Amino acid sequence: MSESYVVDGAQIQCNYGSHSGRFSVSANRGISIGDKLQGNIQDFHPQTHIPSFGMCRSMHNPAVSSANKGNSGKTIPQPCKPSVSMPWLNGKKDVYVDQSPALMSCSTNLCMWCGKISFTTDGQE
């Protein structure tokens, strides 16, 4: 995907999740592209901006590691509860959306359970 601005409804995924999810931009955003609110790097809060990704397979996730104690074989995934505590990386530093760098399709974030969260679409049509 070429580098583009991310808007509300973009698809995101975690490399440890079983499903992709729909990204949500803060509702009070005053800037939009094609009638869709434009994201910035501060749109990183789990369950508000970043959804669950289905089932988590990361052994760094305490729920997954606990479920897999004594299990010698196939990983037993557990429900994904993203734990993200920092703004998105690789925002567009020379374009600001409500006083923060614009969110780009190449932007990524990290879950505390070592998952890499990235965009699969920018949400633009």
Secondary structure, DSSP 8 states (H G I E B T S, - for coil): ----B-BTT-EEEETTBSS-EE----TT---EETTEEB-BTT---BTTTB---SEE--TTSHHHHHHTTT--SS---EE------S--BS-EEEEEETTEEE-BTT-EEE-TTS-EEEES--S--
